[in-house]
């Protein structure tokens, strides 16, 4: 029934290290794309925007 002695400084350091690792994993998912992947995404977005604009109906101006 003896309680284990815990060094709080070491506990805090371990917790901070785990938090930083978790943040690094998240950043790798968010920002870890290659240049080719970024270019492909940009081209897909441009193509979708052009297709959207092609379907737009232009209304005549009121003062013409």
Secondary structure by P-SEA (a helix, b strand, c coil): cbbbbbcaaaaaaaaaaaaaaaaaaaaaaaccccaaaaaaaaaaaaaaaaaaaaabbbbccccc
